[in-house]
Amino acid sequence: MMRSTARLVAMAVALIISRAAFPSGLVLAEGPAPSGAASLAGANDPSVRIKDIARIRGVRDNQLIGTGLVVGLQGTGDGSGTIANVQMVANMLRQFNITVSPEQMRVKNVAAVAVTADLPAFARSGDKLDVVVSSLGDAKSLQGGMLLFTPLRGADGKVYALAQGPVSIGGFSVGSRGTSVQKNFATVGRVPGGATVEQEVPTSLGDGNTLTVVLARPDFTTAARLAEVINRVFTPQTARALDQSAVEIAVPAAYRQNLVEFIANLEGLPVRPDAVARVVVNERTGTIVVGHQVRISTVAVSHGNLSIKIAPADTVSQPPPLSGGGTVVAPRAEVGVQEPPAEMVVLQSGSSVNDLVRALNAVGATPRDIIAVLQAIKEVGALQGQLEIM
């Protein structure tokens, strides 16, 4: 039997002479620093468009939902224990002056479903929407089904779209005599362009004099930089950061009759976003993602491997001559332990994530070992950033 265990033999950690607030790898941001805001930024921070990290307040999607029926299934619909589909079929037939008692109906080719869609801002009457169809009962598969006429309502209870069309599940589910093969989820499907917008949602871009830009990831530094970039392109008093997520913009007089052109020019401006130094660890998958802002104070890490080998080795016991005894096979085990000498790696104060990864790879650390190392470094206060474990 072979059992190999990789573990951390020791982690001697020391915080030594680490007083620098910022490492030498940080540089001043380009352009004049905004009032009251930090002007230090990582040299590796990329410049992105404003439209990629922010949105205009008031411009948003709206969720729609409805319940409907998927018909035409090949015996893979809801079972007899599901009452919803039977009642829905009876209600539908009643609209066509056909009265059938729900207790007498058996509809294995029908499935009750929830139908959802996103209504984008500025959607016009007649526009097409993709819808997602999800089984509500115990249907086995929606393959080959047809979604019947389904009203889609908003949070206010009003009908904004109507959905109908063939369901595509992007997979399959087949089985016979207790054996089945399935690809993807056969009880969830889509109807591309299956909904038609019937009612428009009013969307406002502001009062015409001001706009508010909302950051997708709130951050005071990013908000200050965004306002700085806008003021640099237009006038110095055009934009001001209200808080860590919102920037108020005064629309220039030349654009007040053409907000779309102003927003188009605004969205294309480059800005360098900032983020908190963070390390995200997923222990279930062994995934480690480290932001480049993370810095390590002076720390020493020791890593070693312990290998234990247990091998069966039978011995034969022979009796003395003329003793009347018999030959006996006696089982025993040979145990060997190997432990290579541990290696010590020292990370200097202000080391970057590249230095950390290079050092841990040098000592042969596995992803799970790296997780343990990061946790220990955080515990002693040498990890200058947030450590999040999922």
Stockholm file with secondary structure:
# STOCKHOLM 1.0

chainA/1-390         MMRSTARLVAMAVALIISRAAFPSGLVLAEGPAPSGAASLAGANDPSVRIKDIARIRGVRDNQLIGTGLVVGLQGTGDGSGTIANVQMVANMLRQFNITVSPEQMRVKNVAAVAVTADLPAFARSGDKLDVVVSSLGDAKSLQGGMLLFTPLRGADGKVYALAQGPVSIGGFSVGSRGTSVQKNFATVGRVPGGATVEQEVPTSLGDGNTLTVVLARPDFTTAARLAEVINRVFTPQTARALDQSAVEIAVPAAYRQNLVEFIANLEGLPVRPDAVARVVVNERTGTIVVGHQVRISTVAVSHGNLSIKIAPADTVSQPPPLSGGGTVVAPRAEVGVQEPPAEMVVLQSGSSVNDLVRALNAVGATPRDIIAVLQAIKEVGALQGQLEIM
#=GR chainA/1-390 SS CEEEEEEEEECCCCCCSCCCSSCTTEEECSSCCCTTSCCEEETTCCCEEHHHHEEETTCCCEEEEEEEEEECCSSCSCCTTCCHHHHHHHHHHHHTTCCCCGGGCCCTTCEEEEEEEEECTTCCTTCEEEEEEEESSCCSCCTTCEEEEEEEECTTSCEEEEEEEECBCSSEEEEETTEEEEESCTTEEEEEEEEEECSCCCCCCCSSSEEEEEESSCCHHHHHHHHHHHHHHSCTTSEEECSSSEEEEECCGGGTTCHHHHHHHHHTCEECCCCCCEEEEETTTTEEEECTTCEECSEEEEEEEEEEEEEECCEEECCCTTSCCCCEEECCEEEEEECCCCEEEEECTTBCHHHHHHHHHHTTCCHHHHHHHHHHHHHTTCEESEEEEC
#=GC SS_cons         CEEEEEEEEECCCCCCSCCCSSCTTEEECSSCCCTTSCCEEETTCCCEEHHHHEEETTCCCEEEEEEEEEECCSSCSCCTTCCHHHHHHHHHHHHTTCCCCGGGCCCTTCEEEEEEEEECTTCCTTCEEEEEEEESSCCSCCTTCEEEEEEEECTTSCEEEEEEEECBCSSEEEEETTEEEEESCTTEEEEEEEEEECSCCCCCCCSSSEEEEEESSCCHHHHHHHHHHHHHHSCTTSEEECSSSEEEEECCGGGTTCHHHHHHHHHTCEECCCCCCEEEEETTTTEEEECTTCEECSEEEEEEEEEEEEEECCEEECCCTTSCCCCEEECCEEEEEECCCCEEEEECTTBCHHHHHHHHHHTTCCHHHHHHHHHHHHHTTCEESEEEEC
//
